[in-house]
Amino acid sequence: MTEKQIYERLESVFTDIFDEEIKLSAETTAEDVEDWDSLTHISLISAVEAEFGVRFKMKEVSAMKNVGEMVAIISERA
């Protein structure tokens, strides 16, 4: 799976979770997306895990600084 394909699928997940179309980049953070708080973060992580068939470790989730880091983990495991 290419990074482009990962970003396309992630954008679909983000759209479902935040109920609006969101264009993602490697630098996208929670501060860039309105309504991305700790509660929606849990829903987002769960939805991403389901979409890609991966499980994030708790330390990975807490260490992720941006979408690019999430993509790197997905790319490594998918």
N, C-alpha and C positions, 0 to 999 in steps of 0.2 A: 504494500500500500504506500502510495506516495504522500508526501507532506500536503500537497494540494488536495488530495482526496480526504485526508484527515481533517484539514481545515473546513472543507465543504460539509462533511458530516458533523463536525463540531458546531458549525454555524446553524445547522438544522436543530441540534440539541439546544443551543442557546436560545434560538427562536421559540422553541417549545416551552422552555423554562421561563423566559422573561416576557413572552407573549409580544414580541416585536422583533423585527429583522435586525440582526446585529452583525456587522462586518468585523471579522476578527483579524488580528495580526499577531505576530510573535510577542509584541510589546503590550498587548491588551491586558489590563489588570482590572480588579474589582472596582477601582476608582473610576474607570472609564465607562462603566455600565451602570446606569441608574437602576436602583432596586437590587443590586448585587450585594447582599448582606450575608451574615453568617448563616442564617436559615436557608436562604436560597442557595448558598454555597454547598450545603449538604445535599440538597435536591439535585444540584448541578453535577456534583461528583458522582452521585448514584446513577444519574441518567447517562453520564459519559461512560461509566463502567459498564452499564447495560448495553449501550450502543456499540462499544468496541470489544466487549467480552474480556475486559481486563479488571484487575483489582489493584487499586492504589494502596500502598502501605500508609499508615497514619503519618509517619514522618515525612513521606513524600507529599502528602496533602498539605501539611503545615509548612513545608519548605517551598512549595510552588509560589513563585513570585509573579508569574505571568502565564499567558496562554502558551507561549513558546515552550516553556518547561513542561507543560502538560502534553503538548504535541510530541516532545522528545521522548517522554515515557511511553506514550501510546505507540509511537513509531518503533521503539525498542521491543515492545511486547506483542504487537499485532502482526 
